[in-house]
Amino acid sequence: MASRGLINLAQATEAALIVAAQARDQAAFSELVKRRQGWARALLRKMCRSHAEADDLAQEAFIKAWDRLRDLETPAAFPGWFRRIAVTTFLMAKRKQKAIFEEIDDASPIASEDSTPEAAAGAKIDLEKALARLSDAERLCVTLNHGEGLSHSEIVDITGLPLGTVKSHVLRGTEKLRRMLEPAT
Amino acid sequence: MNDFNALLTRSFAEAHDEPADDGFTVKVGHTVARQEFANKIRNTAYATGMAAAGACILYGAYTFAGAFGQDFLATAGLEVARAHGAMSSAPTVSIAAQGLLQSLGAGMTQILLITGVLAGGAVAYRSVQE
């Protein structure tokens, strides 16, 4: 019975897993976490400076998702719904640390340690290192805008920050990244 | 700047650095299981508390009825009769009102006792809910 359940879970669609998890099926939720943990942790790692902190927040976000899963109206909305929970968890953690408006003005260019012709051509940039040098709010807004493809108004909707603030964070964050990542001459 | 925006967006898209599942799922699963267990215990304690509060109220009401029920009914009946008599046979309105007030005063002890029991029950119910 248990093995049949495992096979079913492994073969189940995400929508089926979500519906089962909404009915408080812990195994289905675990399978959902297994499938989505990489995406969720990567998203939070872009927002946080440390991987450990990001993983802790991802865990907290999944627990919140489990508690609120009944509020999710359609399984198709899960990614956006979970992203909102992840962002809220991040913001709450930062507000607890009183660090959300911390400004980091270090926009000196990042010296490339392992310079390759490809890197020199600007095909790939060391995002993680550069993002870590932005303020929390700038990093959040730039990640949601460029990384998740959200519009300014969608970021306002998720974060609760004023539109002007979001625009300013995206602009300043992007400008800082440009200055940090421009090829060293 | 527009070129850089495009490069930035492309770089985000190309950054496929999704971490492998290094026990993360198991950790979340354990936390969820622990939380569900704690919820079950809390729900059981809540139901037990509610049942105990209900039993207390019923027991109090039963004891009260046993001790004062007959007395109360007799007094209430008598007072109603007196009030009725005072109103129907009173020569003036003021005498009738005096009789009614006397009747109410005589029944006040019982009314206060019942109110006290109901308030106590409500307090117990609320504290169990909290």
Contacts between the chains, C-beta under 8 A, distances in Angstrom:
chain1	res1	chain2	res2	distance
A	24	B	36	7.7
A	26	B	29	6.9
A	26	B	32	5.8
A	26	B	33	6.2
A	26	B	36	6.8
A	29	B	29	7.8
A	29	B	32	6.4
A	30	B	25	6.0
A	30	B	28	7.3
A	30	B	29	4.4
A	30	B	32	7.6
A	33	B	24	7.6
A	33	B	25	4.9
A	33	B	28	4.9
A	33	B	29	7.0
A	34	B	21	6.2
A	34	B	25	4.4
A	37	B	19	7.8
A	37	B	21	5.8
A	37	B	24	5.0
A	37	B	25	5.8
A	37	B	28	7.7
A	38	B	18	3.3
A	38	B	19	6.0
A	38	B	20	7.4
A	38	B	21	7.3
A	39	B	18	6.2
A	41	B	18	7.2
A	41	B	19	5.0
A	41	B	24	6.9
A	42	B	15	7.9
A	42	B	17	5.9
A	42	B	18	4.6
A	42	B	19	6.7
A	45	B	17	7.5
A	45	B	19	7.4
A	46	B	12	7.8
A	46	B	15	7.9
A	51	B	19	7.7
A	55	B	19	7.9
A	55	B	24	6.7
A	58	B	24	7.4
A	59	B	24	7.2
A	59	B	27	6.3
A	59	B	28	5.6
A	59	B	31	6.8
A	62	B	28	4.9
A	63	B	28	7.0
A	63	B	31	5.8
A	63	B	32	6.6
A	63	B	35	6.9
A	66	B	32	5.3
A	66	B	35	7.7
A	122	B	7	6.3
A	124	B	11	6.4
A	124	B	14	6.4
A	125	B	7	7.1
A	125	B	8	7.8
A	125	B	11	5.0
A	127	B	11	5.4
A	127	B	12	6.8
A	127	B	15	5.5
A	128	B	15	7.6
A	128	B	17	7.5
A	142	B	8	7.8
A	143	B	12	7.6
A	146	B	5	7.3
A	146	B	8	4.8
A	146	B	9	4.8
A	146	B	12	5.1
A	147	B	12	3.9
A	149	B	9	7.7
A	174	B	1	7.7
A	174	B	4	7.2
A	174	B	5	6.6
A	174	B	8	6.6
A	175	B	1	7.9
A	177	B	4	7.8
A	177	B	8	6.4
A	178	B	1	7.0
A	178	B	4	4.7
